């Protein structure tokens, strides 16, 4: 699954959908990587309020990697960030 994310709302949606696809609860995901369930809830609802460390731990719980790539200035439009 590759997903381009341009807003914090999109990130929250992708994280929530991935967890549900894996069939695990927020509590189970949190326990896998030493997060509190309330942190997982925040990541899935308002990720702007979380630390990068929490986000990276949650990626691990969901078996996700983070990849960065340069923008294609010819095809990318202006996004929230």
C-alpha positions as CSV (number, residue, x, y, z in Angstrom):
1,X,0.0,0.0,0.0
2,X,1.5,3.3,-1.0
3,X,-0.3,6.4,-0.1
4,X,0.4,10.1,-0.7
5,X,-0.5,12.2,2.2
6,X,-1.0,16.0,1.9
7,X,-2.9,16.8,5.1
8,X,-3.0,15.8,8.8
9,X,-6.6,14.6,8.2
10,X,-5.4,12.3,5.4
11,X,-2.7,10.9,7.7
12,X,-5.2,10.2,10.5
13,X,-7.5,8.4,8.0
14,X,-4.7,6.3,6.6
15,X,-3.6,5.3,10.1
16,X,-7.1,4.4,11.3
17,X,-7.8,2.4,8.1
18,X,-4.6,0.5,8.3
19,X,-5.2,-0.5,11.9
20,X,-8.7,-1.7,11.0
21,X,-7.3,-3.6,8.0
22,X,-4.9,-5.4,10.4
23,X,-7.9,-6.2,12.6
24,X,-6.3,-4.8,15.8
25,X,-7.7,-2.4,18.4
26,X,-6.1,0.9,19.4
27,X,-5.2,-0.7,22.7
28,X,-3.4,-3.7,21.0
29,X,-1.6,-1.4,18.6
30,X,-0.5,0.8,21.5
31,X,0.8,-2.1,23.6
32,X,2.9,-3.4,20.6
33,X,5.1,-0.4,20.7
34,X,4.8,1.1,24.2
35,X,2.3,3.9,23.5
36,X,-0.8,4.8,25.5
37,X,-4.1,4.0,23.9
38,X,-5.0,7.7,24.2
39,X,-1.9,8.5,22.1
40,X,-3.1,6.1,19.4
41,X,-6.5,7.8,19.5
42,X,-4.9,11.2,19.1
43,X,-2.8,9.9,16.2
44,X,-5.9,8.7,14.5
45,X,-7.9,11.8,15.1
46,X,-5.6,14.8,15.4
47,X,-2.0,13.8,14.5
48,X,-0.8,17.4,14.7
49,X,-0.8,17.2,18.4
50,X,1.6,14.2,18.6
51,X,5.3,13.9,18.6
52,X,7.4,12.5,15.7
53,X,8.5,9.8,18.1
54,X,5.0,8.7,18.8
55,X,4.2,8.7,15.1
56,X,7.2,6.6,14.2
57,X,6.3,4.1,16.9
58,X,2.8,3.9,15.6
59,X,4.1,3.3,12.1
60,X,6.0,0.4,13.5
61,X,2.9,-1.0,15.2
62,X,1.0,-0.9,11.9
63,X,4.0,-2.4,9.9
64,X,4.4,0.8,7.9
65,X,7.5,2.5,6.6
66,X,7.9,6.2,6.0
67,X,9.4,7.3,2.7
68,X,10.1,10.8,1.5
69,X,10.5,11.9,-2.1
70,X,11.1,15.2,-3.8
71,X,8.0,17.0,-5.1
72,X,7.5,16.9,-8.9
73,X,7.0,20.6,-9.5
74,X,5.3,20.0,-12.8
75,X,2.5,17.9,-11.4
76,X,2.2,18.8,-7.7
77,X,-0.1,21.5,-6.7
78,X,0.1,23.5,-3.5
79,X,-1.0,21.5,-0.5
80,X,-1.7,22.2,3.2
81,X,2.0,21.9,4.2
